[in-house]
Amino acid sequence: MDTGNINGHYHDSHIEIEISKNKEQRTKTKDKRNKMQANQQHIPHSAPSPSEKAGVRRIVILGAGESGTGAAILAQKEGFDVFVSDLSVIADKYKAELNTLNIPFEEQQHTEDLILNASEIIKSPGIPDKAAIIKKINEKGIPVISEIEFAGRYTNAKMICITGSNGKTTTTMLTYHILKNAGLNVGLAGNIGFSFARQVARESFDCYVLEISSFMLDDMFAFRADIAILLNITPDHLDRYNYQMENYVASKFRIIQNQNAQDHFIYCDDDPEILKVLASADIKAQKHPFSIVHEPSNGAFLNNNNLQINLTNTQPFDMTIQDLALQGKHNVYNSMASGIVSKVLEIRNETIRESMCNFKNIEHRLEHVANISGISFINDSKATNVNSTWYALESINTDIVLIMGGVDKGNDYSMLLDLVRSKVKAIVCLGKDNKAIHDAFEDEVEVIVNTFSASEAAEVAYHLAKKGNTVLLSPACSSFDLFKNYEDRGNQFKAAVKEL
């Protein structure tokens, strides 16, 4: 299936934040914006391809979701001969856009004669390299790039790029929230919101906050992040990396490729996979580590439940973690990363503190659904890997009935054992094949039940839970066996809870 991102589509998240009309604040914002633009001039974020330099200008786009359609809009604006091909049915809204713009496309097929004559291919991140059409493209030696790589050629905006196995979306949204509150002219893109290419074609932002997946990074080559954030690296999507962890780690570290001494690299100093690479890596950017177990220099740390940020040549920042809108250890890390970005951009401490207090988390990430008969129901459907489920279990302080399961991507559930022993009283499996879950936990919990729909899972969990317990949907697996995507899974769960 050709998809707009790794989950099949982009989030429709468009935030409107009221910005102060205070005259002094507007003046400060304008000065800061002028300073940012002055620092950005003549610094391209992606280099033109050799074929483009040679005057060959046929672009073929594989995948007609938000990413592909946005790339087609930008390619047409830049004067390319554009063709869009999708092996699946194209959503009506994207077909209408392509028709309106007279951009030729096909669906439910890949016509090789119309694809293999391209000077360059823009590939949806959801299409694996083992796909038949990609193999033929590679045999022809046609360059394959991502929408992010392509769009980066046509903007001088500052790039704030966030990746990691867990917490990307939350950190991206929080960073965007802080920057908007500070009055910056900022766009939100990547794996969230409208596509980066669409916004480069039609908007004029001074900076972008981009959520970047490993699949996107794999097809990025000349793109350069002004500020790169690497939150963590834990096993995920290993089926796309020949089940080799080192391949996945290398993909994540592409976030810092092409950075120079004027750029910034923000990373978790408690993550063993990151530290393993950094022990021998030549990092050209300015480094800003964050940690909750020690005090790194030029970064962020915890001091007696105070989040502190001390960067060279900036005013120190601190706030108590009890005041953070996002609670839980994993969200302290996310807040540290966003806070460092804000300090690098010289945003006022008062604005950072206020924004971290009033931020509202994304749908399907530890989302409170309802409280029924004293039982709390939480939707964490976005937890599509084991590490995300670990974070969810860690953040809850009651006994838990855990709903988990789906498409197992070679999961190792051993990291959940201690938390399951101490907190989980029953597991409700939601998926077609639950053998791996039974094998991992049958000696740890008294009850493991198989279910095959969100409504059945919610009802069974409700009957297993007692007053004061939490029913937590945190699957640790992809959703594609029973649902369209994790949003569909979460929405069906929420609807089922409301019917209890």
Secondary structure, 3 states (H helix, E strand, C coil): CCCCCCCCCCCCCCCCCCCCCCHHHHHHHHHHHHHHHHHHCCCCCCCCCHHHHCCCCEEEEECCCHHHHHHHHHHHHCCCEEEEEECCCCCHHHHHHHHHCCCCEEECCCCHHHHCCCCEEEECCCCCCCCHHHHHHHHHCCCEECHHHHHHHHCCCEEEEEECCCCHHHHHHHHHHHHHHCCCCEEEEECCCCCHHHHHHHCCCCEEEEECCHHHHCCCCCCCCCEEEECCCCCCCHHHHCCCHHHHHHHHHHHHCCCCCCCEEEEECCCHHHHHHHCCCCCCCEEEEECCCCCCCCEEEEECCEEEEECCCCCCEEEEHHHCCCCCHHHHHHHHHHHHHHHHCCCCHHHHHHHHHHCCCCCCCCEEEEEECCEEEEECCCCCCHHHHHHHHHHCCCCEEEEECCECCCCCHHHHHHHHHHHEEEEEEECCCCHHHHHHHCCCCCEEEEECCHHHHHHHHHHHCCCCCEEEECCCCECCCCCCCHHHHHHHHHHHHHCC
